[in-house]
């Protein structure tokens, strides 16, 4: 086991076993002391990275009006192939959304830079997911999309600048929910997939922040009312029964 792997395993153990307050205190202690494992010094930057992610989880949970229902977690564990295939599809669609925004709003410099980085990261995640699938003998194939994004986008305004603001707010909710589902799945996954999903938490949390900050930046009025509106729509989408399992599907239909 490498030094990085040992640190990751330690972070996963503390993550699952204790509260966020306990974990934060432990990580801060390790940052100040530099833990020695097998004669190797673990970099404090690793623990700082863990701390940043852990600090984001309460913010994301506060942004969303509900946790992912346990029934969805159970269904995800029963459909491991569909989970990975649709995860890959989601990464690809996220990159496509970012590129669409870049072409549609070419005059907005900050959006151009943030969406360019986001698109690159999402495509890299797509490559990583499909690599894991290949190792597991899972063939990539197209799946029908879930109704989740459609349930949000149907409420977006048509006229600008409302169209842009709502699209960015919806993007924030999609990224936040993705991050929250990675986090909820972590304790139930095998070591390889658990490490990978944990590695995605930081970037997904940053994507959520980027979308929300851009919405605030480009809106001529406060966005709190629209955020609250879409928060309720997102909650309803999560608790809407879906017959087909997808990464962003609602509760399983009986």
MOCOR-V320751 format. One record per backbone hydrogen bond with DSSP energy under -0.5 kcal/mol. NH is the residue of the N-H (numbers start at 1). CO is the residue of the C=O. Records with the same first field share a line. If there is no record, write none. Layout:
BEGIN
NH: CO  CO
END
This chain:
BEGIN
6: 2
7: 3
8: 4
9: 5
10: 6
11: 7
12: 8
13: 9
14: 10
15: 11
16: 12
17: 13
18: 14
23: 19
24: 20
25: 21
26: 22
27: 23
28: 24
29: 25
30: 26
31: 27
32: 28
33: 29
34: 30
37: 35  40
40: 37
42: 35  40
46: 43
47: 43
48: 44
49: 45
50: 46
51: 47
52: 48
53: 49
54: 50
55: 51
56: 52  53
57: 53
58: 54
59: 55
60: 56
61: 57
62: 58
63: 59
64: 60
72: 69
73: 69
74: 70
75: 71
76: 72
77: 73
78: 74
79: 75  76
83: 79
84: 80
85: 81
86: 82
87: 83
88: 84
89: 85
90: 86
91: 87
92: 88
93: 89
94: 90
95: 91
96: 92
97: 93
98: 94
99: 95
100: 96
101: 97
102: 98
103: 99
104: 100
105: 101
106: 103
108: 105
109: 107
112: 108
113: 109
114: 110
115: 111
116: 112
117: 113
118: 114
119: 115
120: 116
121: 117
122: 118
123: 119
124: 120
125: 121
126: 122
127: 123
128: 124
129: 125
130: 126
131: 127
132: 128
133: 129
134: 130
135: 131
136: 132
137: 134
138: 133
139: 137
151: 147
152: 148  149
153: 149
154: 150
155: 152
156: 153
163: 159
165: 161
166: 162
167: 163
168: 164
169: 165
170: 166
171: 167
172: 168
173: 169
174: 170
175: 171
176: 172
177: 173
178: 174
179: 175
180: 176
181: 177
182: 178
183: 179
184: 180
185: 181
186: 182
188: 185
189: 185  186
194: 190
195: 191
196: 192
197: 193
198: 194
199: 195
200: 196
201: 197  198
202: 198
203: 199
204: 200
205: 201
206: 202
207: 203
208: 204
209: 205
210: 206
211: 207
212: 208
213: 209
214: 210
215: 211
216: 212
217: 213
218: 214
219: 215
227: 223
228: 224
229: 225
230: 226
231: 227
232: 228
233: 229
234: 230
235: 231
236: 232
237: 233
238: 234
239: 235
240: 237
242: 251
249: 246
251: 238
253: 242
END
